[in-house]
Amino acid sequence: MHRVLRIPDSMLLNLTITNFAIIDRLEVQFDEGFNVLTGETGAGKSIVLDAFGLLLGDRARPDLVRAGAAEATVEALFDLAGRDDIRHSFIESGFHVDEELVLRRVVQSGGRSRAYINGQLVTLSQMQPLTEQLVTVCGQHEHQSLLQRNLHLTILDRYGALDKQVNAYRDSYRAMQAVAQKLERLEDAERDRQQRLDFLRHQSEEISAAQLTPNEEESLLAERLLLQNAERLTAITRGGYEVLYESDGAVCEVLGGLTTELQSVAGVDKELGSLAETVQRSLFELEDVSTQLRSYLGRITFEPDRLEAIEERLASLTRLKRKYAPSLHEVMKLREDFDREIAELENAGATRGGLADELVKLSASNRLLAEELSAGRRQAAGQLVTTLVSELSDLAMPGASFEVSFTALSQPGHDGLERIEFMVSLNPGEPLMPLARVASGGELSRLMLALKRLAPDADNVPTVIFDEVDAGIGGAAATAVGRKLRAVSRSSQILCVTHLPQVAAFADHHHRVIKREREGRTLTEMECITGDERVREMARMLGGAQVTDQTLLHAKELISVSTAV
């Protein structure tokens, strides 16, 4: 039966390990869905997990470097298509990230290490919070996002399908906070209101008294330039008028005589008549120029008092610009801002009263939304407890108990009226303890599996690695673990290290870890197996080193049954 896989938003594509412990070089391709890693005890499965730990920020140790090598390298390639949230997180931290991301960790034989994100050198403190958005390891406390208490509320809300109520509450809360902050600022300003008013009025009046007009400065500068050059302008225009028209032998007089002479012989030669017309047109134009020069000369005045007044006005405008803004346009705009703030402060009482009334209404509305959300959470918590305990019973943990602890807040917060934490007891008679304090091991991994199945998108981590999830179980419980892992793999990429064929039978992709000896050195290799090779590996897991026809048949049946489920 063909299984339809949901293509995840992002996933681990490739893992390359070089000179790491007993691994010479190992490169493995991973795919969507349920990826299982199997192999004999001591083959090196745990070494592969140690390699992932390095990428997630684990401390480097000299013994991780293969004997005789200068350094060990672990590199992982991730596909981030469709996960803009993760990409933006990396970008905001200063890393250029497109749809693919490469993480790399290099450990030197002396124990020092370097970390890289897309080839850019980073510190572990930078790398760890970013890489934990990509991979979570169920089996190690430090890399299990679901153990973080601040995520428990998200798990509960996702499980209870409360996203709509959560968003409505948060929108209301943000609106309430915005008004509260505005009111607080207004009340703070009220204490200094009169002093601020006096200051603003003085500045507004000073600008107003200047009686600024648009383009005034440009006009004054142009007029000052004319007055400063009045004598020169007078000399040039008077000289031009005299040369063209007024003096004896002026240009216009000479051209007039020439025009008359040319016209007198136009009957003899038409060409000269044409030239006469050209000279006459030039004469008319020059007479017009002389008229304009005379008019311009009549307008030129030199008034020392006016020039002094302009200088004083420009100096005044310069002082205003130096005090308030680089340009007069900005000074005028600033006065409008002053007047607007003055009006707000003068009407502060009415504004404060309106904001206070609005805050009361928003607070009451927010309280109702918060109470509805709390009621939904408590109902979801009851259902989660019942469902999770049932899940744990399927996973060979019949004595486990679970509780959602609610702690009321003194006032509403961004997430509502309460803080919650998951409490668990994995064995009968043991007290309930915070989830983060539960001892690691197979039970904790199965607890994480149960939570991940009930709220698959809670932590939003695309790749989940399960280690020790099969510790201490077998039979029906192992089959249940395999079935639940496959269910979770429809929303997240799953990698699972297992010794149990009942778990491995549910995998979409089966990777076998092998330890070989070559040229006197022990090597760990990994290969993706299908068909008869997978059946033989499953038979080995069922019957040990001695593979028989019966174990081969049993292996085929396990794969067939799990595929059909």
Phi, psi and omega in degrees: 000127182281129180266132178271118180265141172276122180291119183289160179295328177203162182191168174282127181261321190209142175230127179237126182235130183229130176054043184246113182055242180262012177267121175283295172210129181224128176229125183227139177263134176247158182228178179292164177091211188260110177256124181247143177243123179230170179160164182295157177301130180088000182290335178123015180298319181294332179294322177298320178292322176300323179297317176298321179302322178299318180293336180267004173106011178298156179291137179280144179233144180299328183289353177284339182278129180303138182305130179091350180264152180280329181201157175249148182227136173235129183223135180230140178248128180242144173263121182251016179302129179086358180242069180298330180298316179291316180301315181295326178298317177293317181298318179296336178271003174099018182244132179282118184225126173259225182274351177236146183226134178243123173255139182217137177228129181242127180244123179275158183298337177278354177106344178286154182219160175229149180233146183224142171239114185050044176082355182264126182295134182223161172273160179296326179294332174281320189287317190301308181296334180283315183289334179289351171282344185262321187223137169235139182250111178274105184146345177231124184306315190292344182244017181259104181296329183292348177278346183286126186298326181293348178269345184298321179296321178297317178301314181296316181295319179292318180297318182276005182053047184258015184303319181297315179293321179297314181295320179297317179296314183295322176299316179296319181296317179296319178297317179297317181295323180297316179292319179298319180291321178296319178294320179297317178297321180294320180291324175295318181292332182300325182296328180249020188299311185294319178297319179293320178299314180300318181297312182295319180297317180300316181292318179297318180293322179297317179291319180297320181296335179288344178050056182289144175230153180300139176065013181297316184297318179299318180294319180294319179297319178294317180294320179298322180296320178296314182294322179294337184245021185300315182296317180295318179297322180295314182297317183292315183290323178293315179299319179296320180294318181293317181297320184281326194221320195269325187283162175297136182071025180300159183303316182295323179295317180297315180294328178295317178296318180297320179300316182297317181294318180295322180293330182291337180250013181296331179288337179280316182220115182299332181297320178292328175297321178295319178293328178297319179296320180296315180297321180296320178298319178297321178299314180300318182293319180291324175298323178294318178299317181295323177297316180294322178297320179296318178296317180296320180297325179290337182270342183289126176228150175239106182243101179304323180295321180294318179298321179294320180295320179296316179301317179295320181293317178296321178296320178296317179295322178297318178298319179297317180294320180295327183277324191245312187197160184294335182227157179295326177301317179290327177297315179297321178294324180295323178297320176300320178295318177300314182296323179295316180293324177301316180297319179296316181291323178294332180255021185301323181299312180294319179296316180298319179296319179296318178294320179297317178296318179296321180294321178299314180296315180295322180296319179295317179295318179296323180296319179297315178297321180295319181292321176296319179295318179298319179296318177297321179294318180293323176294315178297324180297318178298318179292322180296318179301311182298313183293318183293319178299321177295318177300315182295327177296319176298333184262030176064036176228060185292338181268004183284146175231155189215146180210147174257114182271125178257130175239117183290140176270153180293333176208158183303141177243186182300330183257002178128205186265359186216162169245138182236159176211140178279131178244140185214147169231121186271350181223145180303139177089345179275143180290155175292136180227156176304142184305322183293344182260003179287137182298147180285168180135194184298321181296318180295320178298319179290326175297318177297322178297317180296316179294319181294326180287322182284328179225073190298332185257012187296312182270348175062021178270125189286331184238126182239129178251125178254125177235139178067013183295340182257009184296125174076016180231172177187184175059228185297324180296321179295320177297320178296321178298313179299316181297317182289325176298317179295322178297317180293328183291352177281347176238346178220152172284128184247133169241129184224128172267124184215154173252356189258126178295331179295329176281312183299332183297337183271358186289149171275331182221127186248120179248129180253130177263128186234139174252123181234163175246129181220124180053041177079005179242143178274131182233145172251131179231161178224139180219146177274125185244146178219173173057226184297326179297320179292320179299317179296320178294320177295321178296321177298319179294329180283317189241005181084202185296332183274101179269124182243170177300324181293316180291327176296318179295317179298319180298316179299319180296319179300313181296317181297314182294316182294326179292327183280341184289000000 
